[in-house]
Amino acid sequence: MRDIPAREDDFRRLYAAHFDAVLGFALRRTDRPEDAADVTSDTFLVAWRRLAHVPPGDGARPWLYGVARRTLANHRRGDGRRAALGERLRLQLTHAMADLADEVVHRADVTAAMKRLSARDEEVLQLHLWEGLEPREIAEVLGIPAAVVRPRLSRARSRLRALLGNDPPAAGHLPAEPVTAIRKEGHR
């Protein structure tokens, strides 16, 4: 391998002789000047790494154009992947935001109704509906017997139902749509 100063001199000469041509090649094939600058800098990075493979004399420019062409193709593929990923993320966020908006409205209705309940009712309902705890677990959190929690929870659910005009949702995650009772045919 050649010594470093000689290698640097060879690269400087290559760069000085062909920079304008490679930049022009890239500018004519890209929509934005910054993309052409990226292609040009990546082309000369490859040239630096593979300096021993650069043909001497008149063969250097076509070799650099070939590198620039492949570099440009890589940039275009990368742009395509980034655009596709961005579109997928936009679609996912759009759906998530729509679902979240429905949930926020529903949760706001439930939260407003719960604020109208006593602190005791609100606490037992939050533990059951939002934290997904069963009566025995609520009893453990509150430090009271489970036999006390069950009727308290039942009364709190009835009060909330009266405020909302429907049944409170099942324990855990609040759905985006209110839960409604479905009457099966044949049952009275």
N, C-alpha and C positions, 0 to 999 in steps of 0.2 A: 504494500500500500504506500502511496506517495506520502510525503511528509505533509503536515497540516498547513503550513503557509503556502505550499505549492497548490494544494487542493483548494484552499480559499481563493487563491489568485485565479485558478481555472474557473471556479464558480462565478467569481466577480465578472470575468470576461464574458462568460455565457449569459449571465444576467443582463449585463450592459448591452450586449449585442442583440438579445432577443426579447427583452421585457416588453417593449412597445408592440411587437408583433403578437406576442401571446396575449397581452391585454386587449389588443384590437380583436383578435380571434374570439376571446371570451365576451367582449362587449357586443359583438355582432350576434351572439347566440344566447344572450340573457336579456331579461326584461329590466333588470335593475343594475345600476353600476356597482352597487355593493356586492352583488352576486358575482359579477365579472372580477372584481378585486379578490374575492374568495377563491374563485377558480384559478386565477393567476398565481396567487400566493401558494395554493396547494400544488400547482404544477411545478413551481420552482422548489418547493419542499421535496417533492419526489425527485426532481433533478439533483438536488443536493445529496439526498440519500443514495441515489443510484448514479452518481457522477461518473463512475467508471464505465457505465453502460451508454452514456451519451455519445453518439457518433461524432467524430471530429468534423470540423469544417461545415460544408453545406448540409450535411445530414442532421445537424443539431436541431434546426428549425422544424422539419417534419416530425422528428422524434418528440419535440416539445408539444407540437400540435396534437400528436397522438395521445400524449399524457393529458393535455388539456381537455381533449374530447372525452376521455374516460373519466376524468375528474368531473367534468360537466354532467355526464350521465349519472355519476354517483350523487351529485348535488340534486339533480332532478328527482332521482328515486327517493332521496332523503326528504325533499320537499313534499313529494307525494305521500310518503308515510306520515310526515308531520301533519299534513292537511287532513288525511284520513283519520288520524288519531284525534285531531282537534274537532272534527265533525262528530265522531263517536262520543267524545266527551260533551260536546254541546247538546247532543240529543239526550244523553244520560242525565245531564244537569237539568235540561228542560223538563223531562219526565219527573225527575226527583223533586224539582221545585214545585211542579203542579201537585204532586202527591203531598208534599210537605205543606203547601198552602192549604189544601183541604184539611189536613190534620191540624194545622195551627188554628184554623177557624173552629173546627170541632172542639179542640182542646180549650180554646178561649171560651166557648159556650159552657163547657163543663166546669172550667175554672171559675167563671163568673157565678155559676149556680152554686158551686161548692163554697165560695166566699160568703154566700148568704146562709150557710149552715152554721151550726155551732162549731167551735174549735175542735171539740171531741169528735163530732161526726165527720168533719173535714179530715182530721188526722187518720181515722180508721179507714175512710174511703181512699185517701191517697195511698196508704200502705197496701190496700187491697187492689185498687184499680191501676195505679201507676207503678207500684213496685212489684205487683203480681204476687203478693204474699197471701197465704191461706190463713184462716182464723187462728190456728195454733201458732203460726209464725208471728202474726200480729200481736198475739198475747205475749209472746216472748219479748218482742220489741218494746211493748208498753209496760211489761212487768205486771200483767194482770192475768187472771185465769182465762183460759179459752172459753169457758162456759159464759163469761161476761162479754167476750168479744162477739160471739155469734149473734145474740139478740141486738147488740149495739150496731153491728154491721147491717143487720136486716133493717133496723129502723132508719139508719142513715141512708141506705139504698132507697127505701120508700120515700124519704124526704127529698132526696135528689131527683128521683123519678117524678115526683110531683112538680118540682121546679123546672125540670127539663121537658116534661110532657112525654117522656118515653123511658124505656129501661136504660140504666147506665150500661156502658160497654163491659165486656168480659174483662177479667183480670189481665194485667199486663199492658201491652201496647194498645193504644187507642186507635181503632180503625178510622178511616177517613169518612165513612158513612155511618150514621146512627144505626145501632142494632135494632131490628124490629122483630117482633114475634111472628112466626109463621104458623098458621093454623092448618093442620093436616086434615085432608078430607076424611070423613068417616069418624072423626073424633069430635065430641061436643063438650 
